[in-house]
Amino acid sequence: MSLVEIEQLVESLPADQFAEFSRWLEDLAARRWERQFESDVAAGKLDRLGEKALAEFGAGRCTAL
């Protein structure tokens, strides 16, 4: 099945099924993002950003939220 066919099928869904599909798709996207984030953390890809944030905080260059 091609992407165009999938798009056509999604567009043809009744409102209730489209809403259910949308919730499912958002949940899937969130799960995939979480897996990627966890993978990046485990690989140390965010270490430099964390170190920079801690240095900025330690130097007093942060503002309260």
Kinemage of the C-alpha trace (Angstrom):
@kinemage 1
@onewidth
@group {chain A} dominant
@subgroup {mainchain}
@vectorlist {calphas} color= white
{ca met a 1} P 0.000 0.000 0.000
{ca ser a 2} L 1.396 3.394 -0.953
{ca leu a 3} L 1.426 6.527 1.145
{ca val a 4} L -1.054 8.136 -1.241
{ca glu a 5} L -3.446 5.204 -0.728
{ca ile a 6} L -3.107 5.476 3.039
{ca glu a 7} L -3.773 9.223 2.882
{ca gln a 8} L -6.893 8.621 0.806
{ca leu a 9} L -8.152 6.009 3.263
{ca val a 10} L -7.555 8.319 6.224
{ca glu a 11} L -9.360 11.164 4.470
{ca ser a 12} L -12.346 8.909 3.866
{ca leu a 13} L -12.763 7.864 7.510
{ca pro a 14} L -15.976 8.883 9.263
{ca ala a 15} L -15.473 11.535 11.964
{ca asp a 16} L -15.557 9.105 14.899
{ca gln a 17} L -13.035 6.748 13.313
{ca phe a 18} L -10.834 9.668 12.295
{ca ala a 19} L -10.804 10.897 15.894
{ca glu a 20} L -9.838 7.426 17.130
{ca phe a 21} L -7.140 7.153 14.465
{ca ser a 22} L -5.809 10.608 15.367
{ca arg a 23} L -5.486 9.632 19.040
{ca trp a 24} L -3.710 6.431 18.061
{ca leu a 25} L -1.332 8.276 15.726
{ca glu a 26} L -0.488 10.896 18.369
{ca asp a 27} L 0.223 8.111 20.881
{ca leu a 28} L 2.440 6.318 18.358
{ca ala a 29} L 4.373 9.517 17.631
{ca ala a 30} L 4.873 10.118 21.354
{ca arg a 31} L 6.130 6.564 21.922
{ca arg a 32} L 8.562 6.843 19.016
{ca trp a 33} L 9.825 10.232 20.247
{ca glu a 34} L 10.321 8.813 23.742
{ca arg a 35} L 12.296 5.836 22.388
{ca gln a 36} L 14.490 8.165 20.319
{ca phe a 37} L 15.042 10.471 23.289
{ca glu a 38} L 16.000 7.554 25.533
{ca ser a 39} L 18.364 6.268 22.847
{ca asp a 40} L 19.979 9.685 22.498
{ca val a 41} L 20.404 9.977 26.266
{ca ala a 42} L 21.933 6.495 26.491
{ca ala a 43} L 24.331 7.347 23.654
{ca gly a 44} L 25.440 10.508 25.468
{ca lys a 45} L 24.136 12.816 22.749
{ca leu a 46} L 22.668 15.190 25.335
{ca asp a 47} L 25.571 15.200 27.772
{ca arg a 48} L 27.107 18.361 26.347
{ca leu a 49} L 23.817 20.240 26.640
{ca gly a 50} L 23.400 19.096 30.239
{ca glu a 51} L 26.918 20.170 31.118
{ca lys a 52} L 26.345 23.580 29.527
{ca ala a 53} L 23.079 24.039 31.438
{ca leu a 54} L 24.727 23.126 34.729
{ca ala a 55} L 27.604 25.532 34.027
{ca glu a 56} L 25.166 28.347 33.246
{ca phe a 57} L 23.239 27.612 36.433
{ca gly a 58} L 26.427 27.454 38.499
{ca ala a 59} L 27.516 30.801 37.070
{ca gly a 60} L 24.209 32.366 38.077
{ca arg a 61} L 23.081 33.013 34.504
{ca cys a 62} L 19.666 31.423 34.883
{ca thr a 63} L 16.311 32.991 35.614
{ca ala a 64} L 13.491 31.472 37.588
{ca leu a 65} L 10.593 30.190 35.549
